[in-house]
C-alpha cells in the first residue's frame, strides 16, 4: 500500500468518525475542498476512500438488520431494486 492510499484512508476514516461529534454530516466535503486546493490527486484518493467507507457502513447496516430480523422473527428490509452504482 502506498503512502497516498494509507494517508487518505486514515484521513477519511477519521473525518467520518468525527462528523457526528461535529454535528455536520457533510464535513467530509469541506475537508475535500481543502485537499483539492492543495492536491487534486490527494483529494481524489480521499473521496474514493470516503465513498468506500460510506458504502461499507450502509451495507453493514443492511446485513445487521437482516440478521436481526431473522433472529427475532421480524420483517427483513429489502435491498434496493434496480439500483445503478458507480
Buried (B, 14 or more C-beta within 10 A) or exposed (E): EEEBEEBBBEBBEEBBEEBEEEEEEEBBEEBBEEBBEEEEEBBBBBBBBBEEBEEEEEEEEBEEBBEEEEEEEEEEEEEEEEEEEE
